[in-house]
């Protein structure tokens, strides 16, 4: 997959493409259906497939305090788009200058002169350009002028309800990991690099990997049974994700993972965490002794979960 971060990198991009535009946060089954159709059209036309995304996402730029909690940060999103087989990702920096681009310039400079788009697929409620002045009908008219076709992305439903990133977030808030997996087509995952923390868990007899989330708020909170992918191997574990109310923190979400029956140095290594089952809510304890007892109980329950599935020795 080729990642393009600015329009200047498109100067020699002459072969054209089939494109789609969106946030693709979480890359749920609805997104995947769009991408599959884009890939099919691209193959028929003999050109690459392309996904156009924005960083930060527009709502994060306009209202950072009340923007929806991210399901996937940019690295995770790019990995998922790569796994979907998309040829090119154009990641545009959404800043003050970009927000002022007119709808006409967006079409001409990005879609036509930049990507030489042959076909584009977006939702029929899609808006773009300064003050959201561009819409689906405008794209269709531009297509007639510049020689590309436009198609509306079909909505995908599960249990007679539309699949959306908002629905995934609500399922996570409700701790319905089974529904989340059905909406995503895979279990929910977070990933990041292991950094040095306060090392309090080590002192309490349960060393954890402190994973850098690069976000203020995480889309779920509590203690979970997890599995962790590390350099091609999968390990069983238990994780706490939240603000760590018992110890003095910075108010940001932290992800700490204890790998069962693992020994080794994890610092600076990238790890992917898959969430399987919630054990309990995050709780503020009155003492470190109470916290240690709760952690020991969490490890016991996580071990029992994996033993019941034949993935750990008794």
C-alpha positions as CSV (number, residue, x, y, z in Angstrom):
1,X,0.0,0.0,0.0
2,X,1.3,3.5,-0.9
3,X,0.7,6.3,1.6
4,X,0.5,9.8,0.2
5,X,0.5,12.7,2.7
6,X,0.4,15.8,0.5
7,X,-0.9,16.9,-2.9
8,X,2.7,17.6,-4.1
9,X,3.3,13.9,-4.0
10,X,0.6,13.4,-6.7
11,X,2.4,15.4,-9.4
12,X,3.4,12.2,-11.3
13,X,0.2,10.3,-10.5
14,X,-1.2,10.1,-14.0
15,X,-2.8,6.6,-14.2
16,X,-6.0,7.6,-12.4
17,X,-7.8,5.6,-9.7
18,X,-11.1,4.6,-8.2
19,X,-11.5,6.5,-4.9
20,X,-13.7,6.8,-1.8
21,X,-13.6,9.5,0.9
22,X,-14.3,9.2,4.6
23,X,-13.1,8.9,8.2
24,X,-13.3,5.1,8.2
25,X,-13.0,5.2,12.0
26,X,-13.0,1.6,13.1
27,X,-13.2,0.3,9.6
28,X,-16.5,-1.6,10.4
29,X,-18.4,-3.9,8.0
30,X,-20.1,-1.0,6.3
31,X,-16.7,0.6,5.5
32,X,-15.4,-2.8,4.3
33,X,-18.3,-3.2,1.9
34,X,-17.5,0.2,0.4
35,X,-13.8,-0.7,0.0
36,X,-14.6,-4.0,-1.6
37,X,-16.7,-2.3,-4.2
38,X,-14.0,0.3,-4.8
39,X,-11.5,-2.5,-5.3
40,X,-13.8,-4.3,-7.7
41,X,-14.3,-1.1,-9.8
42,X,-10.6,-0.4,-9.8
43,X,-9.8,-3.9,-11.1
44,X,-12.4,-3.5,-13.8
45,X,-10.9,-0.2,-14.9
46,X,-7.3,-1.3,-14.5
47,X,-6.4,1.4,-12.1
48,X,-5.4,1.5,-8.3
49,X,-8.0,1.7,-5.5
50,X,-7.7,4.8,-3.3
51,X,-9.1,5.8,0.1
52,X,-9.0,9.5,1.0
53,X,-8.9,10.2,4.8
54,X,-8.2,13.2,7.0
55,X,-6.1,13.8,10.0
56,X,-7.2,15.0,12.3
57,X,-10.8,14.0,11.5
58,X,-12.9,17.1,10.7
59,X,-15.0,17.0,13.9
60,X,-11.8,16.8,15.9
61,X,-10.6,20.0,14.2
62,X,-13.8,21.9,14.6
63,X,-14.7,20.8,18.1
64,X,-11.9,18.9,19.8
65,X,-13.5,18.8,23.2
66,X,-16.8,17.1,22.0
67,X,-15.5,15.1,19.0
68,X,-16.4,11.4,19.1
69,X,-13.9,9.2,20.8
70,X,-11.6,7.6,18.2
71,X,-12.0,3.9,17.5
72,X,-8.7,3.8,15.6
73,X,-5.8,6.2,15.6
74,X,-4.1,6.9,12.3
75,X,-1.6,4.0,12.5
76,X,-4.3,1.5,13.3
77,X,-6.5,2.8,10.5
78,X,-3.7,2.6,7.9
79,X,-2.9,-1.0,9.0
80,X,-6.6,-1.9,8.5
81,X,-6.8,-0.2,5.1
82,X,-3.6,-2.1,4.1
83,X,-5.1,-5.4,5.3
84,X,-8.2,-4.6,3.2
85,X,-6.0,-4.5,0.1
86,X,-6.3,-0.8,-0.7
87,X,-3.6,0.3,-3.1
88,X,-3.3,4.0,-2.1
89,X,-4.2,6.1,0.9
90,X,-4.3,9.8,0.5
91,X,-4.1,11.2,4.1
92,X,-4.8,14.9,4.0
93,X,-3.9,17.2,6.9
94,X,-7.1,18.9,8.0
95,X,-6.0,22.3,9.2
96,X,-7.2,26.0,8.8
97,X,-5.8,26.2,5.3
98,X,-7.5,23.0,4.2
99,X,-10.9,23.9,5.7
100,X,-10.9,27.0,3.5
101,X,-10.6,25.0,0.3
102,X,-13.8,25.6,-1.8
103,X,-15.8,22.6,-3.0
104,X,-14.8,23.5,-6.6
105,X,-11.1,23.5,-5.7
106,X,-11.4,20.2,-3.8
107,X,-12.8,18.6,-6.9
108,X,-10.4,20.2,-9.4
109,X,-7.1,20.2,-7.4
110,X,-7.5,16.9,-5.5
111,X,-9.8,14.6,-7.4
112,X,-9.1,15.7,-11.0
113,X,-5.6,17.3,-11.2
114,X,-4.2,15.3,-8.3
115,X,-5.7,11.8,-8.4
116,X,-7.1,11.8,-12.0
117,X,-10.0,10.0,-10.5
118,X,-12.0,7.7,-12.8
119,X,-14.8,6.7,-10.4
120,X,-15.7,7.8,-6.9
121,X,-17.9,6.3,-4.3
122,X,-19.3,8.3,-1.3
123,X,-22.5,8.4,0.7
124,X,-25.3,10.4,-0.8
125,X,-25.2,12.6,2.3
126,X,-21.5,13.4,1.8
127,X,-20.5,17.1,2.1
128,X,-17.1,18.7,1.4
129,X,-15.3,22.0,0.8
130,X,-15.5,25.2,2.8
131,X,-18.8,25.5,4.8
132,X,-19.7,22.0,3.5
133,X,-20.9,23.6,0.3
134,X,-20.2,20.6,-1.9
135,X,-22.5,17.6,-2.0
136,X,-23.3,14.5,-3.9
137,X,-25.2,16.2,-6.7
138,X,-22.3,18.6,-7.2
139,X,-19.9,15.7,-7.5
140,X,-22.2,14.1,-10.1
141,X,-22.2,17.4,-12.2
142,X,-18.4,17.6,-11.9
143,X,-18.2,14.0,-13.1
144,X,-20.0,14.9,-16.3
145,X,-17.6,17.9,-16.8
146,X,-14.3,16.1,-16.0
147,X,-15.1,12.6,-17.1
148,X,-15.5,10.5,-13.9
149,X,-18.5,8.6,-12.6
150,X,-20.0,8.9,-9.1
151,X,-21.9,6.3,-7.1
152,X,-23.5,6.4,-3.7
153,X,-22.2,4.0,-1.1
154,X,-24.8,1.5,0.0
155,X,-25.7,1.4,3.6
156,X,-25.0,-2.0,5.4
157,X,-27.4,-3.2,8.1
158,X,-27.1,-5.6,11.0
159,X,-30.2,-6.7,12.9
160,X,-32.2,-4.1,10.8
161,X,-30.0,-1.3,12.1
162,X,-27.4,0.7,10.1
163,X,-23.8,-0.2,10.9
164,X,-21.9,2.9,11.8
165,X,-18.9,4.0,13.9
166,X,-21.4,5.6,16.3
167,X,-23.1,2.2,16.8
168,X,-19.7,0.6,17.5
169,X,-18.9,3.3,20.1
170,X,-22.3,2.8,21.8
171,X,-21.7,-1.0,21.9
172,X,-18.3,-0.5,23.5
173,X,-19.8,1.9,26.1
174,X,-22.4,-0.8,26.9
175,X,-19.6,-3.4,27.2
176,X,-21.2,-5.5,24.4
177,X,-18.1,-6.9,22.9
178,X,-20.1,-9.6,21.1
179,X,-22.0,-6.9,19.2
180,X,-18.8,-5.0,18.5
181,X,-17.2,-8.0,16.9
182,X,-20.3,-8.5,14.7
183,X,-20.2,-4.9,13.6
184,X,-16.5,-4.9,12.9
185,X,-16.2,-8.4,11.6
186,X,-13.4,-8.9,14.1
187,X,-12.8,-8.4,17.8
188,X,-12.0,-4.9,19.0
189,X,-8.3,-4.1,19.2
190,X,-6.0,-1.3,20.3
191,X,-2.3,-1.1,19.6
192,X,0.7,0.9,20.7
193,X,4.2,1.0,21.8
194,X,5.2,-0.2,25.3
195,X,6.6,2.7,27.3
196,X,8.0,3.0,30.9
197,X,5.3,3.8,33.4
198,X,5.3,4.2,37.2
199,X,6.2,0.5,37.6
200,X,3.7,0.3,40.4
201,X,2.2,-3.0,39.1
202,X,5.6,-4.6,39.2
203,X,6.0,-3.6,42.9
204,X,2.6,-5.1,43.5
205,X,3.8,-8.4,42.0
206,X,2.0,-8.1,38.7
207,X,4.3,-6.5,36.1
208,X,2.4,-4.9,33.2
209,X,3.2,-3.4,29.8
210,X,2.2,0.2,29.7
211,X,1.0,0.8,26.2
212,X,1.0,4.3,24.7
213,X,-2.5,5.1,23.4
214,X,-1.8,8.6,22.0
215,X,-5.3,9.7,22.8
216,X,-6.9,11.4,25.8
217,X,-9.9,9.1,26.0
218,X,-10.2,5.5,25.0
219,X,-13.5,3.9,23.6
220,X,-13.8,1.5,26.5
221,X,-12.9,1.3,30.2
222,X,-12.4,-1.4,32.8
223,X,-10.6,-4.7,33.3
224,X,-10.7,-7.1,30.4
225,X,-9.5,-10.6,29.4
226,X,-7.3,-9.9,26.4
227,X,-4.9,-11.6,24.0
228,X,-1.8,-9.8,22.7
229,X,-0.1,-10.1,19.4
230,X,3.7,-9.5,19.7
231,X,6.0,-10.1,16.8
232,X,3.8,-12.7,15.3
233,X,3.0,-14.6,18.5
234,X,-0.2,-14.4,20.6
235,X,-0.2,-14.4,24.4
236,X,-3.1,-14.6,26.8
237,X,-3.5,-11.8,29.3
238,X,-5.5,-9.4,31.4
239,X,-5.7,-5.6,30.9
240,X,-6.8,-2.5,32.7
241,X,-7.8,0.5,30.5
242,X,-8.8,3.7,32.2
243,X,-7.6,6.7,34.2
244,X,-6.2,4.6,37.1
245,X,-8.2,6.3,39.9
246,X,-6.3,4.7,42.8
247,X,-3.0,6.2,41.9
248,X,-2.2,9.8,41.0
249,X,-2.6,10.1,37.2
250,X,-2.8,12.7,34.5
251,X,-6.5,12.2,33.7
252,X,-5.7,10.5,30.3
253,X,-6.6,6.9,29.4
254,X,-3.9,4.3,30.0
255,X,-3.7,0.7,28.8
256,X,-1.8,-1.7,31.0
257,X,-1.5,-5.3,30.1
258,X,-0.3,-8.3,32.1
259,X,0.8,-11.2,29.9
260,X,0.2,-14.5,31.7
261,X,3.2,-16.8,32.0
262,X,5.4,-14.4,30.0
263,X,8.9,-13.1,31.0
264,X,10.9,-10.7,28.9
265,X,11.6,-7.1,28.2
266,X,8.7,-5.4,26.3
267,X,9.9,-1.8,26.4
268,X,9.7,0.0,23.0
269,X,8.0,-2.9,21.3
270,X,4.8,-2.5,19.4
271,X,1.9,-4.6,20.7
272,X,-1.7,-5.3,19.6
273,X,-4.3,-6.0,22.2
274,X,-7.6,-7.8,21.4
275,X,-10.4,-7.5,23.9
276,X,-12.4,-10.6,24.6
277,X,-14.4,-10.3,27.8
278,X,-15.0,-7.7,30.5
279,X,-14.2,-8.8,34.1
280,X,-15.2,-5.6,36.0
281,X,-15.4,-1.8,35.9
282,X,-12.5,0.3,36.9
283,X,-12.6,1.2,40.6
284,X,-10.9,3.4,43.1
285,X,-9.5,1.5,46.0
286,X,-8.8,2.8,49.5
287,X,-5.3,1.4,49.7
288,X,-2.6,-0.3,47.6
289,X,-3.3,-3.5,49.5
290,X,-6.9,-3.5,48.2
291,X,-5.7,-2.7,44.7
292,X,-3.2,-5.6,44.9
293,X,-6.0,-8.0,46.0
294,X,-8.2,-6.9,43.1
295,X,-5.3,-7.3,40.6
296,X,-4.6,-10.8,41.9
297,X,-8.3,-11.7,41.6
298,X,-8.4,-10.3,38.0
299,X,-5.4,-12.4,37.1
300,X,-7.0,-15.5,38.6
301,X,-10.3,-14.9,36.7
302,X,-8.4,-14.2,33.4
303,X,-6.4,-17.4,33.8
304,X,-9.6,-19.4,34.4
305,X,-11.2,-17.8,31.3
306,X,-8.2,-19.0,29.1
307,X,-8.0,-22.4,30.9
308,X,-11.6,-23.1,30.1
309,X,-10.8,-22.6,26.5
310,X,-7.8,-24.9,26.6
311,X,-5.3,-22.1,26.0
312,X,-3.4,-22.2,29.3
313,X,-2.0,-25.0,31.4
314,X,-3.7,-25.4,34.8
